[in-house]
Amino acid sequence: MANNLSASHSEEVSSTRRVIAASSVGTLIEWYDFYIFGSLAKIISEQFFPKDNPTAALLATLATFAAGFVVRPFGALFFGRLGDLIGRKYTFLVTLVIMGGSTFVIGLVPGYATIGFWAPAIVFALRLLQGLALGGEYGGAATYVAEHSPDNQRGYWTSFIQTTATFGLFVSLGVILTVRQSLGLEKFNDWGWRVPFLLSIFLVGISVFIRMKMSESPLFAKLKKEGKTSANPLAESFQKKDNLKMVLLALLGATAGQGVVWYTGQFYALSFLQNACNVEFVQSNLIISIALVLGTPFFVVFGALSDKIGRKWIMMLGMLVAVVAYRPIYTVMYDAASLKKKTEIAEKTVIEHKAEVKGSDSLKTTITKKTFTDGTTYKETKKEKFPVDPAKKAALPKDKLKPETKKETVLPQDIFYKMIGLVFVQVLFVTMVYGPIAAFLVELFPTRIRYTSMSLPYHIGNGVFGGLVPLISTRLVEATRPGPDLPPADPLAGLWYPILIAAVCFVIGSLYISNKPAAMDAE
Amino acid sequence: MGIVWAAMGVGIIPLAIMRAMKEIAAKPSEENWIFWSIVIVVLMPIIAFSLITFGVFSLKGEYQSVD
């Protein structure tokens, strides 16, 4: 008897593990697909969206933003409804195929130079499909895993789904860096950037194969068998007061704050290192990648802890420490990389000048290399391009003659590790707010409308509030710039947006959210 | 607290529209138009609608039964 019970328990655990693995791998691939577009945005823009074509440039902007925050909530509604009508398994199988297919095709689309306007139009359409698919994927995976998990371990099991977004970002950075380093910059910019996109089809193929073998969620299968599924999940989710109030609570008390903390700790940190601290491309990506790897296990730690002490206060504490600590952390990061606080070794400074004529243009390049006593090295490349003909040069407006300047700082080992530590702390905040949130969201809604109801607040919080962090933060920093060529007076001003959203979310969440995890029955 | 959330939701509408008009009038660049279009068409309605509705629910005591 005891042997039978033990065998049945280990079978159950192994079956849950298979569910987690199959769901997580697919979700990870979806995030990977979504991020490589963002990480390669500059090259994609050069290949498909030439700046001299205003329509293509507008499409580039829309592709960057629309897929992130307009289309994702629509994907959540469309696929959420489908998931509550026909089932979780088939719905998130469809989202995976759409995402993988779109990513693969982006890798095949000929550039603007070959097919003209069709190139940006096709890429734009594919990017929208990616956003739709992502909107449907997460809710499906979280719901599917949660509906397989025992009540007292839901935070632990769903936290594996929560690792996928961060791990997907890490894998995308890793693949891009590896391909770039092995091919060299010229080949990578020419055709190598397509490799990460094409690679997606193999990953998706494997994941589809695994997911095909999975069975429907037990709670949904029971509901369907009893004929109790919702006939109109959208109306039931958003027109019934009892559900709408929980959707709003999820958004304002949890997902909006989670979204801004998530984007600040990972994307804004990278952008800050590269643009405000001028840390060189490979080194800045390494800092983020290492911090992500170190931080990822904590999604599971906080997910499991939420089963013991409740979800609410872990998430709230994550938001509170983010609100309090962001400015001090970024001040230390900025100061650690600031050249003004370092002593230059003047005799090691090298200045190189190069001048060449390309067609009717003259190209002047000045490279300045500086070394500092703490081991920091700095390279500034200034490129000036102007017509050889002095009359034509004089006729050009001043802003066309402005030199293009690239600044690259390589930090010494101790500061490199310090930066990893500072980003790691921010990833910890992310794991606190994000680790328990899937379990929290699925427990707010009944099985019959769970997929629809939890997907929308998640994608508005993460996609809209979080997705706007780069745009609004950049804008806030620019607003402190005293003049067009002067540095911003407050390079940390961009943090006010995530701080404000997380603070409001903390207050609402603390006042209104319950700390008691709810049981999930088929209802 | 419901009144606070609802008031914040209402207050953000004129604040965002006036700020957008002021900034676009000062510098009517494409960049400004795109930024404020996103704020006015996407972000502001979401914040306003959700805070107002949440505030009204809170005033009616809908969230007292949550805990």
Interface residues (C-beta under 8 A of the other chain):
Chain A: T61 F65 F69 V70 K241 L244 K245 M246 L248 L249 L251 L252 I460 V464 L468 L471 R475 I508 L511 Y512 I513 S514 N515 K516
Chain B: M1 W5 I34 F35 I38 V42 L43 I46 S50 L51 T53 F54 F57 S58 E62 Y63 V66 D67
